[in-house]
Amino acid sequence: MELAVTGGRVLLPDLTVTEADVLVDADDGVVREVGHDLTGDEELDASGGLVMPGLVNAHTHVAMTLLRGYADDKPLEAWLQEDIWPAEGELTPEDVRVGAELGMLEMIKSGTTAFADMYFHVPEIVDAVADAGLRARLGHGVVTVAKGTETAHDDAEESIEVAREFDGAADGRVRTAFMPHSLTTVGSDFLDEYVPQAREAGVPVHIHANETADEVDPIVAEHGMRPLAYAREHGLLEPEDFVAHGVHTTPEEHAILAETGAGVVHCPASNMKLASGMAPVQAMRDAGVSVGLGTDGAASNNDLSLFDEMRDAAMLGKLAADDASAVPAETVVEMATQGGADVAGLPGGRIEAGAAADLVVVDLDAPHLTPGHDLVSHLTYAATGSDVRHTICDGAVLMRDREVLTMDEDAVLERAETAAAELVERV
């Protein structure tokens, strides 16, 4: 079956905009053609809109939607230890399924078609991805500190087993990774033992790194080297690997990332809210580092809209560089599409023949998007998630005219309200 997205303008891979139709092979999930007067078995009206690649949320914890607004206005370590980890200790597999569904509903409605997620009860998230129709890189987050040896090994082994079992699930829309939480929450002996197992399984490694000064200083003090040098010494930072945050990084670490090909996911809203710092995004890109964009979890953001994140990335990037020309609109749109797809190792991010048919249509008929001097500028500085009219992933229409077709929106919201209230009572 062929789907024709017609009557709009199209954002091409070089970030130019042209009037064109897009023909999608819905069975194979790929773009067949970008051209004029295209027809298909089904039509999706893009008139008055911009057809662009689906956004890629390259780092999040999607089920944390249940903790949205639960604990705010604290630094990272206090926030985690006093509020988030105790609450997460009470989450059931069903809670994670409900929270994941809520997050995916939010992402579909705000133009995200692919995401990378680190959490637990991953089989529930896999099932939710399969039903929602999105694309994802999933993994079980590992923490070994403050645990007995057997329990810590069980945690690491679960991450490897999840990565092996579910890679290729949901008709290939789910890919996996080994996901140690961070360089300070996972011991070096565990990295030495389990990273090689991830290599044998053929899956990448995703880890938090250099998010705060408190994650940098202990490694420097104990090992006499910067965190990313330490990570490389323990088998991390292969080309398919990617790290979240990278806030407190140095030119020497940027050189390591560029040399190894490992990517970074920038999470500006979470970094600002937790006062973690300003990632040197322009310096990373100047050094040749691949950079994607992520929201982090909804408890530290507090939404999963990549459009909000794009604006934050541009603004914060200029402050970090003390340069109004730094991290321009074109760079941000690339980070949220092609960059995120490349960093997370997922298809998508481009609209061209043969590319994955992950598309969204942004409605331009709005006061805040008028006049249309520069649509790439508008995507970064003016558009919002609610401007998304249609969402397509893998050739399937997930949302048409703001109606989500793969999920019962009212039921998802009701279940989430109930699960969140019961979670707070348990905590």
N, C-alpha and C positions, 0 to 999 in steps of 0.2 A: 504494500500500500504506500502511495506517495502523498505527502502532505506539502501543499504549497502555501508559504507564508508570503502574502502578497500586499502590494500597495504602499509599502513603507520605504524607509531609507535603511541602509545596511552599514554597520560598522565593520570595515574590512580589517584584515590582520595588520596592515600598516597604519591603522587608526585614522584612515581617511573615511569619509562618509559619502555614499552614493545612493541614488534612487535605484532600487532593484528588488526583485523577488528572490526568495530562497526556496529551493525544492529539496525536500527531505525524504529519504527512504526510511519510512517508519519501521519497516521490518528489520533492516540492517542497522538502523540507528546512526546513519551518516548523512552528511550533506551531499546531495548529488550535483547541484548546480546553483550558482548565483548569477542571475541574469534578468532578462526582461520578458514579460508576458508569459511567465511560467504557469503551468496548470498541473493539478494533481487530482487524486481521487477525493481528497478533502482539502478545504481551504481554510486558512486562518487569517483573519483580516488584520493587517498591520498599518492600515491607512492612518496618517497622522502620528505615526510612531516610529521609533528607531529599533531595528532588529540588531541586537548585540549578543555576543557570547554570554552564556550563563556565567554568573559569578562563581568564583571558587573560594570558599572559606577554608583556608589551608591549615588552620589550627583552631580547634574548639573542643569543648566538652559538652556535647549537645544536651545530655540529660540534666545538666545543671539548670535548665529552665525552671525546674521545681524550686530552686533556691534563689530565683530572681527577686531582689529586694529583701532577702532574708537577713543579710549582714552587709552593711555598707560603711564606707568612711573609716577604714582601718588600713594600716600597712599590710603587705602581703603575709608575712610570717604570723602576725597576730590574727589576721583574718582567717588564715588556714587553720591554725592550731586551736583557736578559741571558738570558731563558728563553723567553718566549712567541713573540716574533717570529722568532728563529732556528728554533724548532720548526715554526712555521707555514710558514716558507720551504721546508720539506721535505714539506709535505702535498701529496698527489696528489689529483686529482679523485675517485678511488675512495676515498681516505681520508675526504674530506669527505662522500661518500655514506654511508659506514659510520658515521662519527661522527654524522651527522644522523639516521640510522636509530636509533642508540642513544638519542639525545636524545629523539626522538619517542616511542619505546617508553616511556621514563621519564615523559614528560609524559602520555601516555595513561593510564598506570597511576596517576598522581597527580592526575588530574582536570583537566588543561589541555586545552582544545579548540582554542585559537587562540594564535598567537605572532607576534611581530615579530622578524625576524632580519637582522643585518648580517654578511655574511661574503664569501667568494669561492667560485669554482666553483659559482655559484648554480644553473646548470642541474641539477646533481646534487641540490641541495636541493629544487628544484621537483619533480623526479621522486620523491624520497622523500616529499614532502608528498602528492603525488597517490596514491601507493601506501598510505600510512599512513591517509589519510582525514581528516587535520587541516585546519585553516584557517590561513593565514599571510599576513603582509605581509613580502615578501622584497626584499633589495637587495644590490648589490655595494658593499662598503666601499671608499672611495677614500682613498688617502694620496698626497700630492704632494711632501712635504718629502723632502729627501735623494734625490731622483730627477732624472734628466735631464728636460729639457722634453718631449721626445717621449714618453718612458715615462710621465710624469705625465699628459699629455693622453690617452694610450691608456687609462690607468686610469680617468680620468673619463668618457671616451667609452664604455668598457665598462659603467659603471654606468648611463648613460643608455640604452644599447642593451638591457641586461638588463631595465630597467624597462619599456621599450616592448614588448619581445618577449613577456614572460611575464605581463603584467598580464591577469588573467582566466583563467590556466591552471588545470588541475585542476578543470574544470567550474565555474570561477568562485571556487573556494576560495582561490586564490592571487591576491593583489594585490601591487603592487610599489611601490617608492619609490626616489628618488635618495638615496644614502647617503654623503655625505662623512664621513670618520671623525670629525674634530673640528675646532674652530676654530683649533687650533694645528698640526694635521698636514695641513691643506689650505690652500693660499695663497689670499689674497683675490681675486687675479686669476682663479683657477679657479672660485671661487664666482660671481664676476661673469659668467663665461662660461657656466657649466653650470647654474646654478640657473634661469635663464630657459628653458633647454631642458627642464628638468623641468616647468616650468609649461606649456610648449607641449605636452608629452607627457601632461599631465593627471595627473601623479603627485605625491605629497607629497615632502617632504624630511625625512629622519631623520638626526640628528647627535648625537654626544656633546658636552655642553657643561657647563662649570663643575663638572667631576667632582672636581678637586683644586685647591688653591691654585696649583700650578704651571701649571695651564691658564688661570688668571685673570690672574696677575701679568704675564706677557709681553704680553698684549693691552692691559692698562691702561698698561703702560710704553711700548709702541710706538705705540698709537693714541689714548691719552688717554680711553678710555671703557671701560665694563664690557663683558664678552663678549656679553651678549644685546643690548645696544645696537649693538655692532659687527655682530652677526649680522643684526639688522634692517636696518642700513645696507647690507648686501650681499645683500639680497633674501630672506633667510630669515624664518621666523616668520609664515607665512601660517596661516590657521585650520586647515588640514589637516596642518600640520607638527608634529613632536614631537621633543623633545630628551630624551636619556638623562641621568640622574643629577641635574643641577641642585643639587648639594650646596652649593656656595659661591655662593649667590644672595642678592641684597639686596632690600629692599622695592621699590626702583625697578625692578629686573628683574622682580619679580613683577607689577608694574603693566604692564610691557611684555607679558608673557605673557598677562595677563588681557585687555589691550586688543586684542592680535592674535588671540587664540583659540588660539594654539599650546599644545600640551600638554607635560607632563613625565612621564617614567617614573622612578619611585623604585625604586632597587635597594639596599635596606638591607643585605643580607648581604654583597654585594661591597664596598659602601662601608665596612662595619665591618672586613672581613678585610684590605682594603688600607689601612686607616686613612686613608681619603680624607676622612672627616668625616661629620657628621650633617646630612642635608638638612632644611631648615625646612618640613616638609610641612604642618604646621598653619597656618603663616603663609601658605604658598602658597594653600591652600584658602580661608583667610579672605579672601584677596585676589581670589578668584574664578578661580583657575587650575585647569584640568582636570588631574588627576593619576591616572596608572595605576601598575601595579606590575609589576616585572620581576625576573628572577633574575640578569641578566647571564650570562656564560658559566660553564660548569661548572668551568673552571679557577680561577675566582675566587669560588666560592660555597660549596660544591662540588657542589651538586645543583640540579636544575631543578624542585623542588617549590614550587608557589605557596603551599601551606599553610604551609610553613616560612617563606616570605617574608612572609606575612600576620602571623604572630606577631612576626617581627623588625620589621616596619613599625610595629606598634602599640607595641612596647617602645621602639624607637629614637626614635619620634616623641614619646613622652613625655619622654625624656631631652633631646631637642633643644629642646623647648619648656619644660623644667623645670616640667612640669604633668602630673599624673597623669590629668587629664581630656582631654588632647590626643590626637588621632588615635584615637578610640574604636573599638570593634569594628565598629560599623555602618559607619563611614567606611572601614575597611580592607576589609571585604567588598565594599563598593561599588567601591573602587579595583581590586580583583582581578577584578571582573566587568564591570559597566556602565562604570566609569571606564576600564579598560584597553581595552575594545572601542571606546569613543568616541575615546580618544587615538590608538589605532592605526588608526582608521578601518575597523574590521571589524564585520561583523554579530555578534550575540550579546550576552551579558551580562544578558539579561532573560528571564523566563519569563512570557509572555503571548501571547494570540492574535495571530498574524501575525509574531511574533519568530522569528529563526533558531532551529532546533531543535538547539542546542548545549547539552547537559544532562549532568550527572553525578548519580549517586546516592551519597550518603555514608551508610555503614552506621553507625547510632547505637548498635548493640548491642555496646558495648565498655566496659570499666571506666573508661577515661579520658574517656568521654563521658557518664558517669552521675554524678549525676542530671541530667535535662534541663531545668534551670531556664531557660536562655536559649541557644537553639541558635545564634544569631548569635555570641554570646560564644564558644561551643564551636568554631565554625568558625575563629575568629581565634586563640584561645588554647590550644585542646586538640586539635583534629583534626590528623591527619597524612595524607599522600598515600596511605598504605596503607589508609586507611579507605574509599577510593573503591571501590564495588562495581561500578558500570556507568559507561561513558563513551559518549556519543552526540555526533556532530558532523554537522551538515547532514542530520539525520534518520537517519543510519546508525549502527548499533551498532558501536562500535570495540572495546569491552571489555564482556564479560558475565560476571558473577560472577568477576571478577579474571582472566579469560582474554582476552588480546588476540586479536581475530579477524582483524585486518588485517595482522599481522606474525607471523613465526615467531620467538618470543622466544629460544629456544635458539640458533638460527642467528645472530641479531643479536648476541647476547652473544659467541659464539665468534668471529665476524668482527671484532668490536671489540677483543677481547683480542689477536688476531693483528696487526691493523693498528697498534694502539698500541705493541706490542712492536717491530715492525719500524720504526716511526717513530722511537722512541728510539734504536735502533741506528744509523739514518741520521744523526740529530742528533749 
